[in-house]
Amino acid sequence: MRKTRDDLTISEALRDPLIAMVLRADGVKLEDFKQLLETAAGKREPRPTSVANMIGALASRANLPAMPCFG
C-alpha cells in the first residue's frame, strides 16, 4: 500500500520509536504528549479538500487571482 500523505497520524506518532526515545529523553509522559497533539489537532484549520480549493484559499489570502498564470 502506498501512502499519499507525509504527516503521521496521532496514533502513528504515539507508536513511533524515535518519538518515544525523544519523549523519554526529555522526561515527557506519553499521555501528556497525546493530549498536546489532540489539542493542537482540534485548533488547526482543516486542509482544503482539493488542490483547486487550496490555490483559491492561498490566492484570496494574498489578493491574487485564483488561477495562476504561467508563461
C-alpha positions as CSV (number, residue, x, y, z in Angstrom):
1,M,0.0,0.0,0.0
2,R,1.3,3.4,-0.9
3,K,0.9,6.4,1.5
4,T,-0.4,9.6,0.0
5,R,0.4,11.8,3.0
6,D,3.6,12.9,4.6
7,D,2.3,13.6,8.1
8,L,1.9,11.0,10.9
9,T,-1.5,10.5,12.4
10,I,-1.6,10.9,16.2
11,S,-1.8,7.2,16.7
12,E,1.2,6.7,14.4
13,A,3.2,9.4,16.3
14,L,2.4,7.8,19.6
15,R,3.8,4.4,18.4
16,D,6.9,5.8,16.7
17,P,10.0,4.5,18.4
18,L,12.1,7.6,17.6
19,I,9.4,9.9,19.1
20,A,9.2,7.7,22.1
21,M,13.0,7.9,22.6
22,V,12.9,11.8,22.4
23,L,10.0,11.9,24.9
24,R,11.8,9.7,27.3
25,A,15.0,11.8,27.0
26,D,13.0,15.0,27.6
27,G,11.0,13.5,30.5
28,V,7.7,13.9,28.7
29,K,4.9,11.4,29.5
30,L,3.3,9.7,26.5
31,E,-0.2,10.7,27.8
32,D,0.9,14.4,28.1
33,F,2.2,14.3,24.5
34,K,-1.0,12.7,23.3
35,Q,-3.1,15.5,25.0
36,L,-0.8,18.1,23.4
37,L,-1.3,16.6,19.9
38,E,-5.1,16.2,20.3
39,T,-5.4,19.8,21.5
40,A,-3.3,21.1,18.6
41,A,-5.3,19.0,16.1
42,G,-8.5,20.5,17.4
43,K,-7.2,24.0,16.9
44,R,-5.8,23.7,13.4
45,E,-7.6,24.7,10.3
46,P,-8.8,21.9,8.2
47,R,-7.0,21.3,4.9
48,P,-8.7,22.4,1.8
49,T,-10.4,19.4,0.1
50,S,-8.7,19.8,-3.2
51,V,-5.7,21.5,-4.9
52,A,-8.1,24.0,-6.6
53,N,-9.6,24.9,-3.2
54,M,-6.1,25.3,-1.7
55,I,-5.0,27.5,-4.6
56,G,-8.1,29.6,-4.2
57,A,-7.6,29.9,-0.4
58,L,-4.0,31.0,-0.8
59,A,-4.9,33.4,-3.6
60,S,-7.6,35.1,-1.6
61,R,-5.2,35.5,1.4
62,A,-2.6,37.1,-0.9
63,N,-5.1,39.1,-3.0
64,L,-4.0,37.2,-6.1
65,P,-6.2,35.7,-8.9
66,A,-7.3,32.2,-8.1
67,M,-5.9,30.8,-11.4
68,P,-2.1,31.1,-11.6
69,C,-0.6,32.3,-14.9
70,F,2.5,30.7,-16.4
71,G,4.4,32.0,-19.3
